Amino acid sequence: MDWKGFESLQEYVADRVEEFDLIPKERREILEGLAAVISDSEEASINIIFICTHNSRRSHMAHLWASLGAEVYEAKKVSCFSGGTEVTAFNPLAVKAIKKAGFRVSIKIPGANPVYLVSYPGCMEGLKVFSKKYTDPPNPTREFQAVMTCSDADDACPIVTGAASRHVITYEDPKVFDGTARAAEAYADRCGQISREMLYLFSLTS
């Protein structure tokens, strides 16, 4: 994998891989269950949608780290997406956290719900990232793996229309620290946890 121009992201990924042992046993088991679905599938392609209420923080981070994890571990049949039960915007503090980790981020279309381009090795043209409902384009509408990244979305969507199966991998919301001196640290911590777990997930599929 060519990391040229993304050396800081390469270092960040290497550090998170070294932290796999920090993942609690119960979370490992959930991640291993999803990895088994991916590895055992005989389908030519597998779509995963990361779902959170507002599609503003955790679901976006999971989408991006899973996309990179699939690239790192050559899970070529996997495509990742994100969505919510409501539309808001990709939160600027979450954007700042992924930029600090080493992703290359630019705004393609400004506005209340900006469309960002997020680049990484293997996706130099950039993923289009913006807030949307999980049923909105470009998300797949059937036979996808639904990953619930927040308990609110899990409660709000007892049935995820079109999902082949559902996996609950929830994360605490860094939003609770917005407007405080701990905000940047909280977003960095959540980015670190999500990246660690998404990389672990795809390490099991290779």
C-alpha positions as CSV (number, residue, x, y, z in Angstrom):
1,M,0.0,0.0,0.0
2,D,1.4,3.4,-1.0
3,W,1.2,5.9,1.8
4,K,3.1,8.6,0.0
5,G,1.7,12.0,1.1
6,F,-0.1,10.3,4.0
7,E,2.8,9.5,6.3
8,S,1.0,11.0,9.3
9,L,-2.0,8.8,8.6
10,Q,0.2,5.8,8.2
11,E,1.8,6.4,11.6
12,Y,-1.6,6.9,13.2
13,V,-2.8,3.6,11.8
14,A,0.3,1.8,13.0
15,D,-0.3,3.2,16.5
16,R,-3.9,2.0,16.6
17,V,-3.0,-1.4,15.4
18,E,-0.6,-1.7,18.3
19,E,-3.6,-1.0,20.6
20,F,-5.8,-3.9,19.5
21,D,-5.3,-5.5,22.9
22,L,-7.1,-2.5,24.5
23,I,-10.4,-3.5,22.9
24,P,-12.6,-5.1,25.6
25,K,-13.5,-8.8,25.1
26,E,-17.2,-8.1,24.7
27,R,-16.6,-5.6,21.9
28,R,-14.1,-7.9,20.2
29,E,-16.8,-10.5,20.0
30,I,-19.2,-8.1,18.3
31,L,-16.5,-7.1,15.8
32,E,-15.6,-10.7,15.2
33,G,-19.2,-11.5,14.4
34,L,-19.3,-8.8,11.7
35,A,-15.9,-9.9,10.4
36,A,-17.3,-13.5,10.1
37,V,-20.3,-12.2,8.1
38,I,-17.9,-10.4,5.7
39,S,-15.4,-13.3,5.4
40,D,-18.1,-16.0,5.0
41,S,-20.1,-14.2,2.4
42,E,-20.2,-15.6,-1.1
43,E,-21.6,-12.4,-2.5
44,A,-19.5,-10.5,-5.0
45,S,-19.9,-7.3,-3.0
46,I,-20.8,-6.4,0.6
47,N,-22.2,-3.1,1.6
48,I,-22.0,-1.7,5.2
49,I,-24.0,1.3,6.4
50,F,-22.9,2.9,9.7
51,I,-26.1,4.4,11.2
52,C,-26.4,7.1,13.9
53,T,-29.2,9.4,14.7
54,H,-27.8,12.6,13.1
55,N,-25.1,11.2,10.8
56,S,-22.8,13.9,12.1
57,R,-20.0,12.4,14.2
58,R,-19.7,8.7,15.1
59,S,-21.2,7.2,11.9
60,H,-19.0,9.4,9.7
61,M,-15.9,8.4,11.6
62,A,-16.8,4.7,11.4
63,H,-17.6,5.1,7.7
64,L,-14.2,6.6,7.0
65,W,-12.1,4.3,9.2
66,A,-13.9,1.2,7.9
67,S,-13.2,2.4,4.4
68,L,-9.6,2.8,5.1
69,G,-9.5,-0.5,7.0
70,A,-10.9,-2.3,4.0
71,E,-8.2,-0.7,1.9
72,V,-5.4,-1.6,4.3
73,Y,-6.5,-5.2,4.7
74,E,-7.5,-5.6,1.1
75,A,-11.2,-6.4,1.7
76,K,-11.9,-5.4,-1.8
77,K,-15.5,-6.6,-2.0
78,V,-16.5,-4.3,0.9
79,S,-18.0,-0.8,0.4
80,C,-18.9,1.4,3.3
81,F,-21.5,4.1,3.8
82,S,-23.1,6.1,6.6
83,G,-26.5,7.7,7.3
84,G,-28.9,8.7,10.1
85,T,-32.5,8.8,11.1
86,E,-32.3,12.6,10.6
87,V,-30.2,14.9,8.4
88,T,-27.9,17.5,10.1
89,A,-24.2,18.0,9.0
90,F,-20.8,16.5,9.5
91,N,-19.8,18.2,12.7
92,P,-16.7,20.5,12.4
93,L,-15.1,19.0,15.5
94,A,-15.4,15.5,14.0
95,V,-13.9,16.8,10.7
96,K,-11.0,18.4,12.6
97,A,-10.4,15.0,14.4
98,I,-10.1,13.0,11.2
99,K,-7.9,15.7,9.7
100,K,-5.6,15.6,12.7
101,A,-5.4,11.8,12.3
102,G,-4.1,12.3,8.7
103,F,-7.0,12.2,6.3
104,R,-7.0,14.8,3.6
105,V,-10.3,16.8,3.8
106,S,-11.7,19.6,1.6
107,I,-15.1,21.1,1.1
108,K,-16.6,20.3,-2.3
109,I,-20.0,22.0,-1.8
110,P,-20.3,24.6,1.1
111,G,-23.6,25.2,2.9
112,A,-25.5,24.2,6.0
113,N,-24.8,20.5,5.2
114,P,-21.5,20.7,3.4
115,V,-20.3,18.0,1.1
116,Y,-16.7,17.1,2.0
117,L,-14.1,15.2,0.0
118,V,-12.1,12.9,2.2
119,S,-9.0,11.3,0.7
120,Y,-6.7,8.5,1.8
121,P,-4.4,6.0,0.1
122,G,-6.4,4.0,-2.4
123,C,-9.0,6.8,-2.6
124,M,-7.1,9.8,-3.9
125,E,-10.2,11.2,-5.6
126,G,-11.9,11.4,-2.2
127,L,-15.1,10.0,-0.7
128,K,-18.0,12.4,-0.7
129,V,-19.1,12.8,2.9
130,F,-22.2,14.6,4.0
131,S,-25.1,14.1,6.4
132,K,-28.0,12.0,5.0
133,K,-30.7,9.6,6.1
134,Y,-29.6,6.0,5.8
135,T,-32.2,5.5,3.1
136,D,-30.9,8.4,1.0
137,P,-28.6,8.0,-2.0
138,P,-25.9,7.0,-2.5
139,N,-26.5,4.5,0.2
140,P,-27.7,1.0,-0.8
141,T,-31.3,0.2,0.0
142,R,-31.2,-3.6,0.3
143,E,-29.1,-6.5,1.5
144,F,-26.7,-4.3,3.4
145,Q,-25.1,-4.8,6.8
146,A,-26.4,-2.2,9.2
147,V,-24.0,-1.1,12.0
148,M,-25.7,0.9,14.7
149,T,-23.1,3.3,16.1
150,C,-25.3,5.0,18.7
151,S,-27.9,3.7,21.1
152,D,-30.4,6.4,20.1
153,A,-30.4,5.2,16.5
154,D,-30.6,1.6,17.7
155,D,-33.7,2.4,19.7
156,A,-35.2,4.6,17.0
157,C,-34.7,1.9,14.3
158,P,-36.0,-1.4,15.8
159,I,-36.2,-2.5,12.1
160,V,-33.7,-1.2,9.6
161,T,-35.5,-1.4,6.3
162,G,-33.5,-3.3,3.7
163,A,-30.8,-4.6,6.0
164,A,-29.6,-8.2,5.6
165,S,-28.4,-8.1,9.2
166,R,-27.9,-5.7,12.1
167,H,-24.9,-5.2,14.3
168,V,-24.8,-3.0,17.4
169,I,-21.4,-1.3,17.8
170,T,-22.2,1.8,19.8
171,Y,-19.9,4.6,20.9
172,E,-20.3,7.4,23.4
173,D,-21.2,10.7,21.9
174,P,-18.3,13.3,22.0
175,K,-21.1,15.9,21.5
176,V,-21.5,16.1,25.3
177,F,-18.2,17.9,25.5
178,D,-19.0,20.5,22.8
179,G,-18.3,24.0,24.1
180,T,-16.0,22.8,26.8
181,A,-12.2,22.8,27.2
182,R,-12.3,19.0,26.8
183,A,-14.0,19.0,23.4
184,A,-10.9,18.4,21.2
185,E,-9.6,15.7,23.5
186,A,-13.0,14.0,23.5
187,Y,-13.2,13.9,19.7
188,A,-9.7,12.7,19.5
189,D,-10.4,9.9,21.9
190,R,-13.5,8.8,20.0
191,C,-11.6,9.0,16.7
192,G,-8.9,6.8,18.2
193,Q,-11.4,4.2,19.6
194,I,-13.4,4.0,16.3
195,S,-10.2,3.7,14.2
196,R,-8.8,1.0,16.5
197,E,-12.0,-1.1,16.3
198,M,-12.6,-0.7,12.6
199,L,-9.0,-1.6,11.8
200,Y,-9.3,-4.6,14.1
201,L,-12.5,-5.6,12.3
202,F,-10.9,-5.6,8.9
203,S,-7.7,-7.3,10.1
204,L,-9.9,-10.3,10.7
205,T,-11.1,-10.5,7.1
206,S,-7.7,-10.7,5.4
